[in-house]
């Protein structure tokens, strides 16, 4: 059975690109357009992995990530934070401890946009294995 990845991103072009890339490598995917919708999809689908953007309307990736890590049923789902927030804010989010100081914990993997396909697929395989 194929492994499932939930993409939570408000930019449809990113969702389409990531979905195609994941599908090309044998993973199934679904998506949500903001953190609130993402939380509902996570509870409904229980994906093997979440790819989470940070800057989104209604509920940010930071907010959703914090909610996930406080939920005993969902906190073990690995998360890749995939964002361009460092380019927008000038804050180096990859610096050790930076995300922990903001949201209280670190994602499993943090990747800056624009992402290289090999980097993302390598991260997915590292966290959930082959499809």
N, C-alpha and C positions, 0 to 999 in steps of 0.2 A: 504494500500500500504506500502511495506517495506521501511524503511529508508535507505538511501545510504551513504556509507562512502568511501572516496577516500584515499587510502594509497599511500603516496609518499615516497619511500625508494629504494635505489639502490641495496639492498641485497635481491635477490629473495627468499632466505629461510625465511627472515622476512615477506615478502609479502605473501608467501604461508601460513605461520603460522597465521598471522593476518587475512587473508581472511577466513581461515577455522574456526577460533575462532568466527569471526563476523557472518559467515553463521550459525554456530551452535546455535547462539543466535537470529537468525531471521533477521539479517541485510544483505543487499546486499553490495557488494564492487566492486571497480575497482581499478586499480593502475597505477602509473607512476614511472619511474625509476630515474628521476632527477627533479630539480626544474622547468626547462623550460618545460618539458613534463607535469609536474604537473599543471603549470599555464594554459596550453592549455586544459587539461582535466577539470580543475575547470570551465573555461569559457564555455566549451561544456556541461558538465554534471550537473553543479550547485549542487554538493552533499550537503547532510544535515550536514556533518561533514568531517573534514580533519584530518588524522593522518599523521604527518609530521616528517620525520627524519631530522637531522641537517646536518650531514657530508655526502654530496653527490657531485658528479662531476657536472661541468658546472654551475649550480645555486644551492647554498646551501639552506638548510631549512631556515636559517636566511634571506637570500635574498628573497626567495619566500614569507615568512611570511610578510616581510616589504612591498613587492609589494601588497599583498592581503589587508593589513590594510590601504593602500593608495587608494584603488579602491572602490568607493562608492557602486558598485554593488556586491562586493564580501566580503567586510570587516565584514559583520555580520555572515558569516559562521564560526562556532566555530572550533577551532584548538586544537588538542592534539599534543604537541611536545613529541616525543618518541625517545630517543637517548641514546647512551653510551658515549657522548662527555665528561662527567665529568670523566669517567674512563680513557679516552684517554688523556685529557688535565690536569686533576687534579683540574680544576675549578669547584666549587660547583654551578651548574646552578640552583639548587633549592633555593639558598639563596635569600631572598626577594630583589627584585630590580635588581638582576644580569642581567637577560635577558633584562629588560627595559634599563639598561645602555648600552647594546650591540646593541639592535635593536630598541629601542625607545618605545616599548610596551611589554606587557606580553602575552603569549599564555593563552588560557582559562585554560588548565591543562598541566603540565609538568610531564612526567613519565620517570624514568631511565630504561634502558635496563640492564639486562634481566627483562622483565615485567612479573608480575604475572597475569594470565588470569583474576582473579576476580577483580584486580585493574583496568585493562583496560576496561573490560565490565562495571564495576561500573562507570568509567569516561564517557564512551559512553552514558550510560543511564542517567547520571546526565546532560549531555549537550543536548541530543536530545530525550530522553525518550525511551520508549519501541518501538520495531520495529512495 
